[in-house]
Amino acid sequence: MIQDPRERGPKPPNPRQQQEPPGVESEMVPRPDYGEATYKGAGKLEGKAAVITGGDSGIGRAVALAFAREGADVLISYLEEESDAAETARVVQEAGRRCIAVPGNVGEEAHCLAIVDRAVKEFGKIDVLVNNAAFQMSRETIADISTEEFDRTLKTNLYAMFWLTKAAAPHMPAGGAVINTSSIQADAPSPDLLPYAMTKAAIQNFTGGLAQMLGKRGIRVNCVAPGPIWTPLIPATMPPEKVQSFGKNVALGRAGQPAELAPAFVLLASDDASYIAGATIAVTGGRPLI
């Protein structure tokens, strides 16, 4: 029997909850579904090596698990969430693949270079780079946004993508893939997520230009634009009343699960997407990107 996609959950109203940034997946109610019980691999990434930023939880964890079950070794970077990173490492290793976990702030250029150096040292190459780490905060007015917070948003969401891609590209063979995580916010910005939405639009623009630049070397660059996805970023950066209604405004009437994003990343990382470059795949629960 095919499951009704409206019932995969969580469906608003969600339990009121709030965490300190960056948030921990194990404290969320309900716990996100990252695919441990459901994702089945088919060897689409056999022998590949991937770097995934923000790979400890949420979308990053779901992608790491899916990549591993498709046959890839992965390096995950994360800020400081040790328990979440350990869980990701566990499921990757149970899939029979290597998982290198690297903590630190991708908002610092030296750390981004260290991530790439570690991946090359461990794997000898980088087939897939997933620029997924992100920072956001919900603010009522522009007066509430400090310069420090604005700078942190750009450094995490944009600068890190630039630094990592620039460093990784020389180690990527033809057939390699860069996958950037954009957002529905790029096309339909929420005023309370002003800096975050701006960076997500920039990610799509960067993706389009870089696809033309790296395509000459056979490296494909694309992005995935999620809608509302149930990850630690939500209770850690939004007030409880917005967490409670999170996901209500899409056609399916609920937030998406991280596991529902993973197949889009697998597609773009695999040879099935050999002629897809400069594209944005929207995974939004029915909110159109037009």
LUMMISE-734701 format. One record per residue: residue in three letters; x, y, z of N, C-alpha, C in turn. Coordinates in pm, whole numbers, plus 32768, in hexadecimal, padded with zeros to 4 digits. Each point is the difference from the previous one (the first is absolute). Example, Ala and Ser with C-alpha at 12.3 -4.5 7.8 and 13.67 -1.06 7.14 Angstrom:
ala85277DC7830C7FA780778000805A80788000
ser7FDD80697FB88052807780067FB3806D8049
//
This chain:
met80547F8880007FAC807880008057807C8000
ile7FE4805F7FA7804D807B7FF77FD48060806E
gln80618034804B7FE1805C806D7FD280867FC9
asp7F968035803A7FD180867FDC806D80648027
pro8036804E7F9F806D805B80217FDB806B8064
arg7F7F801780127FD78064806380107FCD808E
glu80107F7D800E80047FC48086808D7FDC802E
arg806480237FB280887FDA8028803080548075
gly7FC680758012801180548078808480488007
pro8015805580697F9B802280637F9B80667FC9
lys7F837FEF80237F9780577FCD7FD78062806C
pro7FFD80837FE17FDB806380657F737FE38038
pro7FE880268080805F80488055806D7FA58039
asn807C80317FFB80717FB98039800C80218094
pro80407FAB804E80188021808D80548080800B
arg7FD88059805B804E8079801880867FD9803D
gln806D80357FC980857FDC8031806580677FD1
gln806C800B8048806A805C7FD980847FCC8038
gln806980117FAF80877FD98029805F80757FEA
glu80737FF78040806B805F7FE480447FD87F7E
pro802580637FAB80497FDE7F8580847FBB8021
pro802B7F9F7FAE7FCA7FD87F7F7F927F968006
gly7FDB7FD380767F977F9C800D80367F727FF8
val7FB77FA3804180287F7380037F897FAC7FD7
glu80167FA67FA17F937FB07FC87FC07FA68069
ser804F7FCC805C7FCC7FA280627F9B803F8060
glu7FFC808480097FA48044805B7F8080307FBB
met7FF27FE57F7F7F8A802C7FB67F8A7FA18017
val7F88803980057F857FB3800F7F9E802A7F92
pro7FDE7FA47FA480357F787FF2808B80017FC1
arg80457F91800B80867FF67FC67FF47FFE7F67
pro805980447FBC7FFD7FFE7F6D801D7F757FC8
asp7FC97FE67F8B801A7F847FB8806F801A7F9B
tyr80747FC48016806F80147FA480177F867FA7
gly7FA67FA0800680057F917FA1803E7F808033
glu80227FF9808080457F8880327FAF7F817FE6
ala7F7C800780127FAE7F897FF17FCA7FEE7F72
thr801380657FAB7FBB7FFC7F7F8058800B7F85
tyr80758044800A804D80177F8580487F827FD5
lys7FEB7FD97F8380427F8B7FC88058802B7F8B
gly807F7FDF8006805E80257F987FFB7FA47F88
ala803980317F9180047FB07F858087800B7FBB
gly80688023804E808780067FC8801A80767FA4
lys7FB080698009800D80717FA4808080528015
leu803D7FF580778078804F801E80757FA58028
glu80007F897FCE80667F9E8026808C80347FE2
gly80567FFE806A808B80297FF1801880958004
lys7F99804F801680118091800280208032808C
ala803A8078800780208041807E7FBA80878004
ala7FBD801D80707FB0807A800A8022804F807D
val7FF680847FF4800B805C80717F7880408013
ile7FCC7FFD807B7F7D8036801E800D805D8077
thr7FE880817FED8003805C80727F7880008044
gly8001801980837F857FF4804D7FCD7F727FFC
gly805C7FA080037FDD7F737FEE7FDA7FB7807F
asp7FFA804480707FE47FBD807E7F6D7FE38016
ser7FA780527FC57F717FF1801B7FAF80347F8A
gly7F7C7FF2800C7FA8803B7F9C80197FCC7F74
ile7FFD805B7FA180147FDD7F7480897FC07FEB
gly80668038804080887FCB7FF0800D7F70802C
arg7FC07FDD807080067F75802E7FB77FA47F9F
ala7F8B802A7FD17FB57FAE7FA1804F7FE87F81
val804680677FD280517FF37F8780777FA58019
ala8041800F807380727FA980227FD67F6E8003
leu7F8F7FE3803F7FCE7F7780067FE27FCA7F75
ala7FBA80507FAF7FDC7FD47F79807C7FE97FAB
phe805F805D8007807C7FEF7FB380487F7F8028
ala80077FE7808380447F88802F7FBA7F827FCE
arg7F7D7FFF80067FB77F8A7FD180057FF27F68
glu8027806B7FBC80157FF87F6F80917FDD7FDE
gly80567FF2806980887FD17FE8806E80658011
ala7FE28078803480668069800D80398007808D
asp808080208009803C802A807E7FE480958012
val7FF0802C807D7FDA808C801680558040806E
leu801B80807FEC80348055806A7F9280628023
ile7FDA800480807F9D8062802C8044806B8053
ser7FDE807C7FE6802D806C80577F89802F8051
tyr801B803080797F97802F8058803D8065805F
leu7FAA804F80428033806A805680337FC88085
glu7FA37FC8805080287FD180857FA47F938038
glu7FA27FD17FB07F997FA4803080357F718000
glu804E7FDF806680487F8080037FA27F888000
ser7F948006804C7FA67F8C80087FBB7FE77F7A
asp7FD8806B7FBD7FC17FF17F7C80647FC97F9B
ala807A8035800280677FD17FA3801F7F6C8016
ala80017FD6807F801B7F73801E7F927FA67FC9
glu7F84802E80037F917FB27FC9800D7FF37F69
thr8026806D7FBC80157FF97F7080717F9F7FDF
ala806D800A804980707FA57FE97FD67F6E8013
arg7FAD7FE880647FD37F78801B7FB47FC57F89
val7FA0804B7FCB7FAE7FC77F9480507FF47F7E
val805E805A7FEA80567FF47F8980577F84800B
gln803B7FEC807480567F8B80137FB27F7E7FFD
glu7F848003802F7FAD7F887FF97FDC7FDD7F70
ala800780667FA87FEA7FE77F71807E7FCA7FBC
gly806B7FF1804F807B7FC87FCB805C80657FBE
arg7FEA8080801B805380697FC4804A804E806B
arg806680487FD6804F8052805D7FB980858019
cys800B8030807C7FCB80848022806A804B8050
ile8031806E7FC8805F805780457FB180788034
ala8002801880827FB5806D803D8060806F802A
val7FE880797FCD805B807080177FB48075803D
pro8016801E80827FBC8072803E804580847FE1
gly7FB5806D8009803980847FEC7FA3805D7FB5
asn8028807D7FF77FAD806A7FC7802180177F6D
val7FA37FDF7FA6801980147F717FFD80947FDA
gly7FDB8055805E800780907FE8808E80378006
glu80617FA68011808D8028800180477FBB7F8B
glu8046804E7FB0803E7FCB7F8680637F918020
ala80508012806780657F9B80207FC07F79801D
his7F8D800180417FBD7F81801E7FCA7FBF7F80
cys7FCB80507FA57FD07FC97F8180727FBD7FB4
leu807380407FFF80747FC57FBC802B7F7F8046
ala7FF57FFE808580257F88804B7FA17F8C7FE2
ile7F81801E7FEC7F9E7F987FDD80267FBD7F7D
val801F80537F9C80257FCA7F7D80827FB18009
asp80628036804780807FB980107FEB7F788042
arg7FAB7FFB80657FE77F8280477FBC7F9B7FA2
ala7FA0802F7FB17FBA7FA67FA580607FC77F98
val805680537FCB805F7FD27F9B80637F9E803E
lys802A801C807B805C7FA680457FC07F788019
glu7F80800080287FBC7F8380237FD27FB27F85
phe7FD080477F997FC17FBE7F8F805080077F7E
gly805E805D7FFA804F80117F867FBC80517F94
lys7F83802780167FB3804C7F9D7F8080308043
ile7FB780557FBA7F7A8029802A7FA67FF67F85
asp7FA47FA280017FA47FF07F907F86805C800E
val7FD48013807B7F86804D80188017805F8075
leu7FDE807E7FEB80048064806B7F7280328016
val7FCE7FEF807B7F7A80308024800F80758060
asn7FE680777FCE8005807980537F7780148041
asn7FF47FCC807A7F7D7FF980417FF7804F8082
ala806F801980437FFD804680817FBF80897FF0
ala7FAF802680627FBA80807FF77FE58038808B
phe7FEF808380037FDB8046807C7F8D805D7FE1
gln7FA18009805B7F9380607FF47FD18027808B
met7FC18074800B7FB7802780787F8380497FD4
ser7F977FF5804E7F8180427FE27FFC8086804A
arg7FEC806D7FB67FFD8086803A7F87804D7FCC
glu7FC1804E80567F87804A7FDC801C80767FA3
thr806C8049801A801E80787FB2809480027FDD
ile802480527F9E808D800C7FD98053803B8072
ala7FBF804F80568047803A8072802E7F968063
asp7FBF7F8A7FFC80247F94805C80777FAD7FCF
ile802C80187F84806D7FB17FC6808480478019
ser80567FC5804F8082803E801B80607FE87F8C
thr806480547FF880677FED7F9980467F7A8014
glu80167FDA807D80427F80801D7FAD7F8B7FCC
glu7F7D800580147FA97F947FD17FF87FFD7F68
phe7FF780767FC27FFE800A7F6F80817FC67FC6
asp80708022803D80827FCF7FD1800A7F698011
arg7FCF7FCC807080057F7080177FAC7FB57F98
thr7F8D80387FDD7FA97FC07F9D80457FF77F79
leu803F806D7FD6804580007F7E807B7FA68002
lys804A8002806F80797FAE80077FDC7F6B7FFB
thr7F987FD780487FDA7F7480057FC07FD27F7E
asn7FA780517FC97FAF7FD57F8E8041801A7F79
leu8050806B7FF6803980257F7E80987FF17FFA
tyr8047803D805D80917FFC7FFC80327F6F8005
ala7FC47FB0805A802B7F75800E7FEE7FB57F7D
met7F9080167FBD7FE87FBF7F7F806D80267F9B
phe8024807F7FFD8069802F7FA580877FC38024
trp80248008808080837FCC802B800C7F6A7FE6
leu7F997FB5802580047F6F7FF080057FD67F6D
thr7FAF80407FAF7FFC7FDC7F72808480247FBC
lys80348072801F8080802B7FC5806F7F9F8024
ala80017FD2807D80687FA3802D7FEA7F737FCB
ala7F827FD77FF57FE37F767FD9800A7FE87F6A
ala7FDF80647FB07FF77FED7F6F807E7FC27FC1
pro80798029802980777FC37FC3800D7F6B801C
his7FBA7FCD806580087F7380247F887FAF7FCD
met7FAC803F7FAE7F887FBE7FCF80147FD07F71
pro7FE57F837FE480117FCC7F797F8980247FA8
ala800E7FED7F7E7F8E800C7FA67F947F9E802D
gly7F85802D7FFE7F937FB080367FE08022808F
gly80528059803D7FE8802B80887F87805D8008
ala7FD3801A807C7F8880528012800E8059807B
val7FD8807D7FEF7FEF805C80707F6A80158010
ile7FCE7FEB807A7F728010801C7FF180648072
asn7FBD806E7FE57FEB806880627F707FFC8034
thr7FEF801880827F7A800380397FCE808F7FFF
ser7FA0801B7FA87FBD80817FFD7F837FF68057
ser7F92803D7FD77F867FFD80507F8F80407FB1
ile7F867FDD80247F8E80477FC9800680948021
gln804D8022806A8011808B8027804580537F93
ala80467FBF7FA5804180497F937F9A80417FA3
asp7F8C7FC07FF07F9980317FA67F89803D804A
ala7FEA7FD5807B7F8E8032804E80318025808C
pro804B8070800B80418021807F7F9D8026806E
ser80187FCC80787FB580298076804780778040
pro7FB7806A8021804280778036804C7FE78082
asp7FD27F9E804F80447FE6807F80807FAF7FF0
leu801D7FD47F85807D7FB87FE28051804D7F99
leu80048082800C803780597F99808E7FDB7FD4
pro80647FFB805980887FDF7FD1800A7F727FC7
tyr7FBD7FA1804180037F757FD27FC67FF57F73
ala7F8D803B7FEA7FC07FF97F7D8058803E7F94
met8041806D8023805A80417FA180727FA37FD9
thr80387FB98061806F7FA57FE07FD17F8C7FA9
lys7F867FD280157FCE7F907FB27FEA80277F6E
ala7FD7807B7FE87FF680317F76808B80087FC1
ala8061802D804E808A80097FCE80387F767FE0
ile7FDA7F9B804F802F7F787FE67FCF7FCF7F78
gln7F83801D7FDE7FCD7FD77F7E804A80487F8F
asn801E807F80138048804B7F9A808E7FCB7FF0
phe80427FE7807180877FC7800080017F7A7FB8
thr7F9A7FB080197FF57F7B7FC27FF8800C7F69
gly7FAE805C7FCF7FF180107F708081802C7FBC
gly8047805C803D807E802E7FC6806D7F988009
leu800A7FBE807480697F9D80137FEB7F857FA7
ala7F827FE07FE47FE47F8F7FA7803D80167F76
gln7FFC807B7FD2803A80207F7E809980008007
met803680278071809080058011803D7F74800B
leu7FC67FAC805780387F7B80197FD07F987F9C
gly7F95801F7FB87FD07FA27F9B80677FE27F96
lys8059805E7FE7806A7FEA7F9D805E7F908029
arg80027FE1808380537F9380337FAF7F82801B
gly7F8180027FDC7FAB7F8B80167FCA7FF6808D
ile8008806D804D7FCA800280887F7980467FFE
arg7F9B7FBC80327F79803880007FE580498083
val7FBE80737FF77FDC804F80767F6980187FFE
asn7FBD7FDA806B7F708011800C7FDC8023808F
cys7F82802080167FD5801480897F767FC58018
val7FE57FE3807E7F807FD1802F7FC1806F8052
ala7F80801C7FE67FBA806A80487F937FC18057
pro801C7FE8807F7F997FC780577F9780688026
gly7F897FCE801D7F9B8050804380127FEF8096
pro7F948000804E800C7FEF809280267F708023
ile80757FED803980317F7B802380197FFA8096
trp7FD87F92803F80047FEF8090808E7FDC802C
thr804F80658023808A7FEE8029801B8051807F
pro80737FEA8043801E804C807A800680977FEB
leu8017802B7F85800480907FE47F7D80448025
ile7F917FB77FFB7F7C803B80177FEA80258093
pro80057FA1805E7FEE8027808C807380538037
ala80747FFC7FBE8073804C8032800080927FD2
thr7FB180207F98800980887FC97F7980447FEE
met7F947FBD80267F7B803B7FF27FB880008086
pro7FA8806280197FB48001807D7F9F7F8B8004
pro7FD97FD380797FAB7F89800E7F7F80047FB0
glu7FC280787FF57F8280077FB780137FE77F6A
lys807480247FCA801A7FE27F7280277F6F7FEC
val80447FC68062801B7F707FFB7F7D7FB27FFE
gln7FA08030804E7F7F7FBC800C7FB67FFA7F7A
ser800C806A7FAF7FB980047F7F80597FE07F89
phe807C7FD6801A80627FEB7F967FD07F957F9D
gly7FFF80247F817FD67FA57F977F6E800A7FDA
lys7FB5805480427F70800A7FE97FDE803B7F78
asn805A80557FCB7FDE804F7F89802A7FBF7F7C
val800F7F7D7FFB801E7FBD7F807F8B7FA47FDC
ala7FFB7FD67F837F8F7FB27FCF7FEB7F7E804E
leu806E7FBF80277FF47F82804A7FE080158094
gly8002807F802D7FD280228086805A7FD68071
arg80817FEB7FE4805C7FD48069808E801F7FD9
ala80577FFA8064808F800C7FE480347F7F7FC1
gly8066800E7FAD803F7F8B7FC580647FC28060
gln801F7F817FE980647FBA804D808680067FB7
pro80708003804A80837FFD7FBD800D7F8D7F9D
ala7FC77F8D802180077F8C7FA67FC0801C7F79
glu7FA5805F7FFB7FBC801F7F838054805A7FA5
leu806C80378035805F80507FB0806D7FAA7FC3
ala80267F95804780767FB27FDA7FFD7FCE7F70
pro7F8F7FD07FCA80037FCD7F768026806B7F99
ala7FDE807D801A8026806A7FA2809880117FFD
phe80407FF980758091800B800680437F867FBF
val7FC87F8A801780377F887FC17FF8800C7F68
leu7F8F802C7FCD7FF380127F70806D805B7FCA
leu80108075803D806080637FCD80907FD38010
ala801B7FA9806180887FCC801380217F8F7FA1
ser7F9B7FC07FC880147F857FB4800980197F6B
asp80267F987FB8800880087F6E7F77800B7FBF
asp7F957FE6804C7F7A80137FC97FE780927FDA
ala804D805B803E7FF0808F7FE6806E80347FA4
ser80307FAD7FA5807480237FAE7FEA807B7FA8
tyr7F8280257FE77FE580777FAD7FB3806B804E
ile80037FF580837FC180668055806D8056803C
ala800180807FDD8062805F80347FC0808A8003
gly801F804C80687FC88086800E7F6E7FFE8026
ala7FD07F9180357F707FF0801C7FE3800F8095
thr7F83801F801D7FCE800180897F8D7F9B8009
ile800F7F9E80587F947FA080187FB4802D807C
ala7F80801E7FEE7FAD802F806E7FC07F898047
val80107FF980847FC17F9880527FB3804B806C
thr7F88802A7FDE7FBB806780507F787FD88034
gly7FD47F847FEC7F7D7FD880327F8D80427FB8
gly801C80377F8B7F9480397FB0800280967FF1
arg805B80458045800E80907FE8805180147F82
pro7FC780407F99804580087F80807180687FFE
leu806A7FDF7FB7806980617FE17FEE80297F6F
ile7FC980757FE97FE3802F7F78803D808B7FED
//
